Amino acid sequence: MEKFTTHTGVGVPLRRGNVDTDQIIPAVYLKRVTRTGFEDGLFAAWRNDPDFVLNNAAYSSGSVLVAGPDFGTGSSREHAVWALQNYGFKVVLSSRFADIFRGNSGKAGLVAGQIDEKVVERLWVYLEDNPGGQITVDLESKTVTTPGGEVEDSFDIDDYTRWRLLEGLDDIGITLGHEADIASYESGRPSWKPVTQHA
Amino acid sequence: MGKTLAEKVWDEHVVRSTPGEPDLLYIDLHLIHEVTSPQAFDGLRLAGRQVRRPDLTLATEDHNVPTIDWDKPIADPVSKTQVDTLRRNAEEFGVRLHPLGDVEQGIVHVVGPQLGLTQPGMTIVCGDSHTSTHGAFGSIAFGIGTSEVEHVLATQTLPQAKPKTMAVTVNGSLPAGVTSKDLILYLIAQTGTGGGQGFIVEYRGQAIEELSMEGRMTVCNMSIEWGAKAGLIAPDQTTFDYIEGKPEAPKGADWDAAVAHWKTLVTDADAHFDKEIVIEAADVTPFVTWGTNPGQGVPLGANVPSPEDFEEATDKVATEKALEYMGLQAGTPMREIKVDTVFVGSCTNGRIEDLRLAAEIIKGHKVADGTRFLVVPGSVRVRNQAIEEGLDKVFVEAGAEWRGAGCSMCLGMNPDTLAPQERSASTSNRNFEGRQGKGGRTHLVSVPVATATAVRGTLSSPADLVPATV
């Protein structure tokens, strides 16, 4: 995974709460067996609407999504994270994320930063007043800022995920470093626990 | 201080715990399907890794398979590639697979319990958010993304921050004709889609204890719909009776040892929950959704709400958007809403008790003119059992379509979809925009409401039906 320290890019105001993963990418787009190419399914239904924010040229090259509360609810599909990344997003900011979406983001290298609802509102206003306006997201200091200092605030992300993203570490590699602990745990499991294959 | 059920199960699975890091949890059972696994197996291949415990892994095909002509090659070439990829991966990595056509094929959350692989006190994961279903047995079960699927394949563990615990206590008995589906829809309407966020929820109280295992699975299944990490129910005699004799259940001395342990899996009297919710079962009535998230629900006897009914500006806007998408007028009685398609099935309500209930209600009636009624068993075993009991004939005689096993119209990934603006009454779990097909409009309902709706063509309960002349 690539290291993430800081990112500056066009902010996209998505004035919607409860953006579920079926909205981020509908099921019919989940048939690919790769991790790439999902950008065509991103917000597929909404992109038919000429007024949808990503259809506005000022925001279409966005890389920092600013969304309403309960972003990423519903299905566990990591394709939702890939679709955002394949499109070009590096960061999603919201006042509340669904657990699985937040977990998937951390694993795949998309920064899911939790900010106060009031900060979401201020960023929306800033981005609507300044279409194409940029946002800087600094993972080291956990801050979001706009170029003129109109908005300057902190965001939350759990320390472990932040550390892994900053270092660009492979989660599986870290766990395999504890192989001895896993083997020791396995040797103590009760024999009556179910198995799917019998010797 | 004592421990909650969730804390007991969690603590039994900690491989490694270090301050400042998530716990490393051992995973007892990893369920796999065709949609969220291909990239995980690719990751293993790229890194030269193996599946650590194929004997704790089980794969089936459910999300992207047809429910007609399942004995023929899959018509959609992209879907076929996805299913073929799972078959190749299962073969290469030595994973047990129940493919289309196999007697054990079906929705992954129906298959685990019916094989007896789902047992109390386990940790169970799957690349599917409705993995919470297995919590009905007193296990910690939750959905994961594809990166985590790869992690479990490679290590049989997952790093997980310990969630908080919540108790939902349901006092008294559910009224006659009210199902566990109504209960969970009622609860989600009270809490909203984010109300359970960050919690493992234990459902308890008399109404929960009185539910069958299948009813409990319906409740736990929709834990994710109010944002909970997982939902679980303490195992009891109902649980043990359900498991005993299943193909992969412990036998002989192993059974005795297992049950002795399972009986310890209850929340201690002096345990502390971080949050508690209490519900009176008597308050629950047949419940249906009107909007585009599972929290937007009302009693069947109520009217479509108006944006003015809500205080918060965001709720007003959300209601406006939902009504527009759903093509509904505020104030319309829910019972007057005309439905085009009724779907009985899914990991929420696609088990044998659901089909028995639907058959009992529709027997002697006909599906309304202009209404389509799809009955999709959750697994091949459920389908075969229904045929053995003659339920298929009841459905076909009434004018329903009797299908093969799979996720089907729950997520509209296979050909079973709604057309734009087509309206469904669905026993599934999500009414998101476009969930059952682009532009489709979904009302989440219980099995009795779905079946009565199929007969009348408008949202209805069995009480609205003129008695059948059989």
Interface residues (C-beta under 8 A of the other chain):
Chain A: R16 G17 N18 D20 D22 Q23 P26 A27 V28 L30 K31 R32 V33 T34 R35 A44 A45 G68 P69 D70 T73 G74 S75 S76 R77 E78 H79 V81 R96 A98 D99 I100 G103 N104 K107 A108 D158 D159 Y160 D171 I172 I174 T175 L176 H178 D181 I182 Y185 E186 R189 P190 S191 W192 K193 P194 V195 T196 Q197
Chain B: V15 R16 G20 E21 P22 L24 Y26 D28 L29 V35 T36 P38 Q39 D42 A47 R49 R52 P54 D55 L56 T57 L58 H63 N64 D76 V78 S79 T81 Q82 T85 R96 G116 L117 Q119 M122 G127 D128 S129 T131 F142 G143 I144 G145 T146 S147 E148 E150 H151 A154 T155 Q156 T157 P159 A161 T193 G194 Q197 G198 I224 G227 K229 E248 A249 P250 D254 W255 A257 A258 H261 N293 T314 A318 K321 L411 G412 M413 R430 F432 E433 G434 R435 K438 G439
